[in-house]
Structure formats: structure tokens, C-alpha cells
Amino acid sequence: LQNLRIPGPTPCPPETLNELSRQMINHRGPEFAALQGRIMDRLKQFFRTQNEVYVLTASGTGAMETSVVNVLSPGDHVLAVSIGEFGDRFADIAEAFGAHVHKLGLEPGTAADPQAVADALRREPAIKAVLVTHNETSTGVTNDVAAIGKAIRAINPEVLFVVDAISSLGCIPFAQDAWGVDVATTCSQKGFMIPPGLAFISLSPRAWAAYETAKMPRYYFDLGSYRNYAKRGQPPFTPSVALYYGLDTALEIMDKEGFEQVNARHHDIAEYTRSRVKALGLKLLAIGNEASDTVTSIVVPEGVDAAQLLALLNSEYDTVLAAGQGKLMGKIVRIGHMGLVERKDIDGAVDGLASALVRLGYKNPAAVGGA
Ligand SMILES: Cc1ncc(COP(=O)(O)O)c(C=O)c1O
């Protein structure tokens, strides 16, 4: 069995996988309305919000686009805080729909300094929205969304705070209302232990007020339709019914475990992963509190070819790790540890990594592993 250790899609437990093969139901009927009602109620708890949370049949990027086009108009000034590939994507989406994007870009491997974000906002009073990635999957760095929220509100209490929580929500603590997040999004294939295809989004009252005047083009992703149809327990368009079945079960499992416990378990497995990787004498890209509890980026040692390493792990150790993206291609490899993951999965991946590295010429300075 393959040890799939990429930061999404993540492995699914049999409980959710089995749900996916159930017979279809009428998505305009009462059973579906009950299903959607349960899902929306539970998602509210996971977002820690009083707002409604809508389900889109889309990947995470669809939810990012939805975040932008429902609250902004072409020409609006936007501050895009980017600490990696997904931060860049948020900026690109805003630009594609005609926003005037001011980018605050940071070196890969570091988190955004809340004060620097506030300073950027102070320099440009026309900024209407701040786009932030909670957990930058491409680098394995988590931004302090609570602190960024506080810092930007001190400068402009009305600015829209738009957060991509795609690789954090459901794993790393997230609190939409307490942190003053106006638009929050996540999706199905990371912490929720079901396949890709569903995305979740929640708008604050301030974001809904912005919706009223937002002029960016939208149709499939017009949240007004989702809000209207939700009154009947339906989405506006034919949903991925099978994924709703899986999600219903996943949320029940997560609810039973309890949010705090889910968060604590992710922190624990992340700490375990970091300590095992460091014991091989390897360097982590992210350090301290900024290191993500859902994905760990490992710097590929000098003289080792990252692509060869990943291929060897895949072909001979049944272990699939993720490559670096963009500027980090060839420089790092990433281990995902979100959703369904236990210490033995990390042990399998790290033991494989140790052995494969030695075969590719790595000499472990800590003289551990590699046997
Ligand atoms: C932080 C973050 N944002 C956005 C996305 C894009 O999601 P998708 O690939 O589902 O469109 C991802 C996916 O890895 C992500 O990790």
C-alpha cells in the first residue's frame, strides 16, 4: 500500500471512502436538504463562526476565486500578502479580475510580519482588502492570522480580511469570528479526509455588505445564489452528491474526536515529523512557531538530486512525498501530515527517506539512519 504523504489529496479512511459508492439521491429533495443542513451546521463549528458556510463543488482555487469576485470590483486596491506559491495565486486571481494588486512578497520559508502588513496598509489607504494565506503549503509555513487581523484592524477597521485556510482549517486552529476574518475558505482534500472536489466558504456581515456593491464578473461562483438556494437546503447547481456523503461522515468523525483534539493531534504529529527529520541531520525550511503543523519542508542536501530522490522513494519505498514548487523546485521536498496520519506513516516515510538519501550519496552529519 502506498504511503501517500503529500499535502493533499490526503489518504481517506474506509469510513468516508465507502460512502462515495452509495446510490445517488435527488439533490432537490428532502434527503439532500437534511444532508446539506447537517453539513452546513457542522462546518460553522469548524470555521468557528456564526456565519453560514457554503459548499461549492470546486477545488480550493475555485473557492479562492469566489472569495475575490464576491467582494471586490475591478480597479479596487488589494494588498496581497504572499509567502509562497499559493499567496502568489491569490494575487494572480485578484489581478485576473481587474483588481489593482499591491504585493507584499516574502522570502520562501518565512511568515508575514503582522507589523509589515499593517505598514503596507498604512502606506496605501485606498486598499480595500487584504489577501492572506493561513498556511502556505508550498513552503510549510503558517502565518499568524490572528495577529495579522489585529494589526490591520488597528490601521483600517473596515478593510476586508480575506483568508485562504485551505491547508489549515480542520487541522490547525482557526477561528473566523474571533480573528475578524471576513472571507474564509478551505476545501475537502486536506484535513477533511475525503477526495478533492468540494470547497467551503464563509462571509462575514461586512463581506456580505461588500457583496452588494462588488462588480467583478461571476456566475457559477456568485454566492448570492448559494445564499438563496440554501434557504431550501440546496446548492444552486448540481453538487457532487457522493462527496457530500463522504463529507457528512468525515465531519461526524471529526466532531466526535473534538476540534481541540484534532488540532492537538496535528501539532503532535508535526512535532514528531520535525524531530525525526532533524535527527537525520537534515535542515527544515521553516523554523520555530512558523513551522506548519500540516506540511514539513525539508531542504534537499547538497549533491542530492531532488527529482531522483522522489522517484526512488516512490518506486522502491512506496512513499510519495511532494516536490518543491516554483522557486523551491529541486531545493526542497515536502511531507504532508494532515487528516488521516499516524506515527507509523511518518516512520515509514522518514525511514525510506533516510535510506534513499544514503543511496544517492548523502552522508548524514548526525550519523543516524540510512541503514
Ligand atoms: C494553501 C493552498 N491554497 C490553495 C490551494 C489550491 O487548492 P486546489 O488545488 O484544490 O485548487 C492549495 C492546494 O494545495 C493550498 O494548499
The ligand as a Gaussian input file, in Angstrom:
#p B3LYP/6-31G(d) Opt

LIG

0 1
 C       -2.865000      26.977000       0.704000
 C       -3.486000      26.487000      -0.553000
 N       -4.223000      27.317000      -1.286000
 C       -4.816000      26.924000      -2.412000
 C       -4.695000      25.644000      -2.890000
 C       -5.346000      25.267000      -4.164000
 O       -6.304000      24.295000      -3.992000
 P       -6.742000      23.348000      -5.220000
 O       -5.510000      22.678000      -5.703000
 O       -7.731000      22.429000      -4.568000
 O       -7.363000      24.214000      -6.250000
 C       -3.928000      24.728000      -2.178000
 C       -3.742000      23.352000      -2.675000
 O       -2.763000      22.704000      -2.385000
 C       -3.313000      25.161000      -0.971000
 O       -2.578000      24.317000      -0.253000

